[in-house]
Amino acid sequence: MIKYLKQSLKLIKKDPILFSYTKKIRFNNSSLSSITNNFNQTFHFGYNNGSEYVGIKECIKYDLNSGEELKSLKNINFNYIRYGYKNKNLKLFGGVAFDLNEDFKKPWEGIPKISFLIPEILIEKNKNQYYLSFFKLLNKDSDIDSIMNDYNLFLKIFKKINDKNNKLEFIKDSPSFYEYEKTFKKITKYIEDKSIDKIILSRIKSFSTKNKCLIKKESKNCTNFHFDFDQNKRFLGSTPEKIIDINHMKFKTHALAGTLRKNQNNIRINDFLKNKKELNEHKFVIDDLLKKLNKFSDNINKSDKPEILELEHLYHLNTPIEGLIKNKTHILDLLLNLYPTPAVLGKPSKKAMSLIKNYELNDRGWYGGCIGWFDMDGNGRFDVTIRSALQIKNKLYCYAGSGLIESADIEYEWLETESKFKHLISLIN
């Protein structure tokens, strides 16, 4: 790599150069995420198709506060020079909060609403092959020896697995069931008088923990992730909901709404597929997605009937939707139009957002937002950050929600969120 660094330095006239070098590597351990315990600031995205990304440290970072600022990332133009294996396309990794219009409250103070970065080290797993990319912003004064020392030090330690056992100790539910019941009754009055069709009511289950939390196990039909804001603040989760995936103008998404707990007695899958309450909740999401996607596509295909998406502790109603986007639309444009969907917000969206702000006792932060990546050609993938948690030092705030529509039952909804917590906690603990 040193010869490529020297070549790049000779090319610098005034503006810095973003340098990258990629090589194919061997990795014989089963867990990429566990190597992140060796470093202070990392991210990990693991998809159910077997592909993974691990990022270590920051080369370039953007902390933003609005949708317009996020859109501006479409136009960033690096003086970029690539060396090594296949010259992989440049990607930015990050996420977006649930609500970009409100300042964060506890426990999210000091965390950006939007954050994207190019890591210093990127490890990619694709079709059981592993690739390591090194990124550095070079200027005329860059010290090649220092850069190579840092790079070689990383190579020595990155394959070491620092897989610490973790134990979560329950602290409290927030709100308590009594507080949840009061909020539930207030919100369902808006549903009964037809001023709102659906709303997602969320809650927090908090724990103490000795170590940094990781999603340590693969989870059926889910994207597992973590993203560090700094060395003491980590956002992590295991989500079954993809909001948008674009690859060369082909998009994929799905409507995911309607839930059946696996431990519900005497309820069969066929009955779940015919359940009026769950089908209505599901239809709200389908209609919303199709309405928004019609702005960007003249070619949309969806399944006629919902299918079952199976998780460890739950079943969900799922309707795949795919098609072709027009005019080379950038994934960030679709993302900002699609989210938050009724699956995490409600319908109508403005009224649901207003009620959530007024009645929920907790700040959602990045819960219910989205996390993922995009490249310089406008391709990418984002998943909805449900079944997620925020870790601040030795405290873990786990989030889960359920959709309230007409005839919603408080005990049913509380137990549904309990099952969603169980999904997340079983993968951490």
N, C-alpha and C positions, 0 to 999 in steps of 0.2 A: 504493500500500500504506500510505502514511503516515496516511491518514485512518482506515484500519481499526485501525492501532496505537493511535491516539488514542481511538477508540471503545472499544477493549478496555481501555485503562488506566482509563477512567471506570467500568468495570464491576467493577474490583477492590475488594473490601471488606477481606478479610483474607487468604484463600488466593491463591496465584499462579494465573494463567491460562496454559494452554498455547495459544498463538496459532499459527494456520497461515494461510498465504495461498498459493493455487495459481493459476498462469497457464499457458496454452498457449504454447509457444515454438517457434521454428524452430531446427533443428539440421541443418546441411548436411554435417557430417563423418561419415565412416563408422564411427568408433570412439568410443563413449562411454567405454570403459574408459581410453583414453589420456589423457583430460582429468584423470583422477585423479592423474597425475604432477605436476600443478600444486599439489597440496595434501598436507598431512602425514598426515591420518588419514581414510581413505576405505573404502568397500566397493563392490563391483560384483557383481551377479548377472545373468548373461545366459542366457536359456532358449532351447531349440531351437525354440520357437514364435515366436521373434522379439521377445518382450518382454524388457525389461531394467530394472534398478534401479541407480542410482548414488547413494550417500550420501556426503556431505562434512561433516566435523566432527561433533560430538556436541551434541544438545540435551538429551537425557535418556539415561542409561546405567545398565544393571543388570548387575553382575558377580556371579555366583551360584556356589554350590558343590554343590547337591544337586537331585534331582528334585522334592522338595517345595518348594524355593524357586522352581524353574521353574514349577510348578503355580500358585504364588501370583500369577504374572503374569496369570493369567486374570481376576483380581479387581481389577486396578488400575483406578482410576477418576479420570480427569483432569477438571478444570474446563476443558473443551476448547471453543474457539471457532474456527470455520472461516470463511474468506472466499475468494472467488475462484471459479475455474473448477470447476464440478461438485462442489465440496465433498467431495473424495475421502476415503474412510474411512481412519482412522489405522492405520498398520502399524508393528510393531516388527520389526527385522531382527537376525539373529544366528545363533548356533550352539551346539552342545553337544559335549563331548568324548566319546571312545569309552567311557571307564570313569570313572564319577562317584565311585567308592568308594576310589580310590587317589590319593595326592598325586603331582603331576607330578615327573618327574625330567628330567635333561638330555635334550634342549635346551629343554624346555617350562617351566622354572622361571619363576615370576612371571606366568604366563599364566593367566587364569581358566578354570575348567572349563566355565562357561556364561557367555555374554555376549550381551546384547540391547540395542539402542539405537533411539532415534528420532533421526535425523540432523538437523543444522541446515538442510542443503540436501538435498532429495531430487529426483532427476531420473528420471522414469519414461518409458519408451518402450512404447507399446501400439498395435498395428495401424498402425505407422509414424507415429504422432503422438507428440509429446514434450510433457511437462508438468513444470514446475518448481514445487516446493513449498518454502516457507520456514517453519521452525518456531522458535519462541522461547518460553521460559518467562518470562512477564512478572510483575513485582511492582510495587508502588507507586512504587519508586525507579528503575524502568527508564528509561534515557535513549534517547528515540526518535531523536534525531539520531545518536547513536553506532550504534544498530541499523541505521539507514538507510545510514550510511556503510559499514558492513561489508557490507550487502546489495549496494549499488551497486558496491563494489570486486569482490565475487564476480562480478557480472554482466559486468564488464569482462574478466575473465581466464578465465571458465569455458569459453569456446568455443575458446580457444587449445589446439592439440594439441602436447603436449610428448612426442613419440614417440621416446624414446631407444632406440638400438640396444643390444642386450644380448648378451653372450657368456658362456656358461657354461664353466667349466674344471673338469673332473672331479677330485675329490679321492680318494674311496675308496668301496668297498662296505662296508656294515656290516649284518650280519656278512659276512666274507669267505666265499667258496664253501666253504672248509674248515670254518669255524665253522658255516655254514648246514648243511653235511652232517651234522655232529655233532648239531645240534638236530633236524634232519629224522629221523635214525635213532631218537633218543629218543622223539619224538612219535609216529612211526608204530608203535612198539611198543604204544602205548595203543590204536591203531586195530586192530592185529592181534589183541590180546586182548579186543576188543569192549567195552572200557570207554568208548570214545568212537567216534562215527560219523564225525564230520567236524571239522576245525579249520582255521582260516585262519592261515597262517604268513606274516608280513610281514618286510620288510627295508627298509633305507635306502640310497639312493645320494646322496652329498653332492657339492656343487659350490661353487666360488667364483663370485661375480658382481660386476660393477662397479656396477650400478644396481638399483633396485627392479624386481622381476619382475612382469610382467603376462601374462595369457593373451591373446595378441595376435590370434589367428585364431579364426574360428568352427570348432567341432568338431562333426562329424556326430553327431546323436542324444545330445548331451551338454549339461549345464549347466556353464558356465564361471563361476568366481567368484574373488573375493579378499575378505578381511576383515582390516582392520588392527587389531591390539591396541594398538599405539602407533606412533610414527613410525619405529621400528626393527624392528618385528615384524609380519610379514604372513603370513597363511595363504591359500593359493591352490590352485586345482585345476581339473580338467575331468572331471566325473563323469557316467557314463551311468545311474546308479541313483537313481531317485526313490523315496523311502520312503513319502510320503503327500502327497496333494493333496486339499483339501476346498474345495468351492465350493457354498454353500447346501445342505448336507447330502448332497451327492453326493461320494463319495470315489473316488480313483483311486490305484492303486499297481501294482507289478509284481514278479514274482519274476525276478531277474536272477542267474543262476549257470550255470556251464559256459562254457568259453572255448576258442576255436580261433584260433591264430595264422594270419594270412594267408600267411605264408611257409612254412607247413608243407607239405612236398612230398607229393603223392599222396593228400591228404585232401580229399574232396569235401564239399560242404555236406550232401548227403543222408546221407553217412556220419556226419557230425557230429550230425545230428538223431537218429541211431540209436545213438550211442555210449553204452554202458551206464554207464561211469564218469561221463560228463558229465550224463546224464539222472538218475542217482542223486543227484549233487550238487545238481542243479536241484530235484529233488523235495523235498529237505530244506527248501529255502526256501519252496516252495509250501505245504507242510504247516504250517510254522511260521506263515506269514502268515495262512492260513485259520483256524487254531486261535485266534490272537489277535484277528482281525477278527470272529469269531463273537460275541465279547462285546459288540460295538458295533453289529452289523448283523444284521438278519434277511433281508437282500436282497443277496446277493453273487453276482456273475457272474464267471466266468473262462473263458479259452480252454481248449478240450479238449486241445490239444497246444501245446507251445512253438513259437514262431516264432524267426526269426533277427533279432537286432539288430546291424546292421553299424556298426563304427567304422573309423577310418582304418587301424589296424593289427591289428584283432581282430574276431572275431565272438563274440557271446554268445547263449546260449539265453535267451529272454525270454517270460514268460507274463503278459499284462495281467490285472489284477484290478480290478473296480470294483463299486460298489453304493451303497446309501443308508445313512447312519448314523441311529441312533435317538436320540431325546431331546436333539437339538441338542448332541451331544457336541463339545467343544472340540478343536481339532486337537492341542493340547498333551497331552491325555489319550491320544489315539491314538499320538502320537509316543513317549511314554514307555513305552507297552506294546509297540510294534513293534520298537524298536531296542534293542541291536544285533541285526540279523537273522543267521541262519546264514550269509548271504552274506559277512559280515565277521567273524563270531565263530566259529561252529561249532555242533555239536549232540552231546550236550546242552549247553545254554548255560553252566550253572554250571561244569561240568567243563572246558569249552573255555576259559572265562575264567581258571580256575585254572592251566591249563597254559600259557596265553599269559603270565600274570604270572611263572610260574616259569622258563620256557624262552626267551622272546624276550629278546634282548639290548638292545632299544631301547624307549623309552617311546613309545607311539602318540600320546599327546596328543589332538588333534582328528582325527587320521586314523582313519577308520572310525566317526566320530560323524555328525553331521548339521548342515546349514546351510540357512537359509531365512528365512521370515517368517510372521507371523500378524497378523490384524486383531482389532478389538475385538468382532467377531461370532463369532470362533472359526474363521473361514476361514483358509486359508494354504497354504503349500507348503514341504516340506523334502526335501532330497536328501542321499544318503549321501556322506560326504566321502572317497571313494576316489579314486585317481589324483590325489593331493594332495601339497602340500609346505609346509614352514614356512621362511620366510626370516627370519633374524636378521642385521641389518646386511648384510654382504657374503658371508654363507654361506647356502646353500640345501640343505635336507634333504628329499629326495623320497622318498615312501613308495609301496610297492606290495606286494600280497600275493596268495597263491593258495590254493585250497582243497584240503586233503589229505584223501582218503578211502581206503578199501581199494584196494590196487594202485597207489597213487600212486608216480610215478617222479621221482627227484630232479632229473635233468637237464631233464625236461619242465617241472617246476614252476619251476625257476630261469629257464628260457627264457621261460616265461609271464610272470613278473614283469619280465623284461627288455623284453618287448613292451609291458607296461603303463607302464614307465618311458619307453619311446620315445614313447608316445602323449602323455604329459605334456610331456616335454622338447621335442618338436617344436613344441608350441604356445607355449612360452616363448621358445625360442632363435631 
